[in-house]
């Protein structure tokens, strides 16, 4: 059950990052370094979710 909670938390964080990326893209000019960092964090979270799903 703990793994499911972790996966849900990670999915929520992953979705939250989508919103942050959209918000940053709305700025003129957008901060490309920040967007890049947010996208990298999304990828890390996606990988963690996949690992947890495989191991549970």
N, C-alpha and C positions, 0 to 999 in steps of 0.2 A: 504494500500500500504506500509506503514511503516513496518508492520510485515513481508512482503515479502522481503524487503530490509534487515531486521535483519536476516531472515532465510538464505538469500543468503550470507551474511557476515559470519554467523556462519558455513555454509557449506564450505565456502572458508577456514576459520580457521581450521575446522576439517580436510580438505584435506591437508592443510599445515602441520598439525601435523603428518600426515602419512609420509611426506617427512622427517621431522625432526627425526622421529623414525627410518626410514630407514638409514638416515645419521649416526645416533648414533650407530646403529647396525653394521655399516661398520667399526667403530673404533675397534682397537684391544688393549686392551679388551674394550668392550662396557661398558658405564657407566649405570649400571642396575638401579641405583636410579633415574637418569635422565629419562631413558626410562619409568620407572614406573610412574613418575610424568607426563610425556607427555601422557601416556595412560589414566591416571586418568582425565587429562584435556579434552581428547577426549570424555570420557564418560560423563562428565559434559556438554560439548557442545552438544553431541547427545541428552541428556535428554532435554536441552533447546530447541533444534530444534523440538523435538516431542511435547513439551508443546505448543510452538508457533503454530505448525500445527494444533493441536487440538483446540486451542482457536481462530483460525482465520477462 
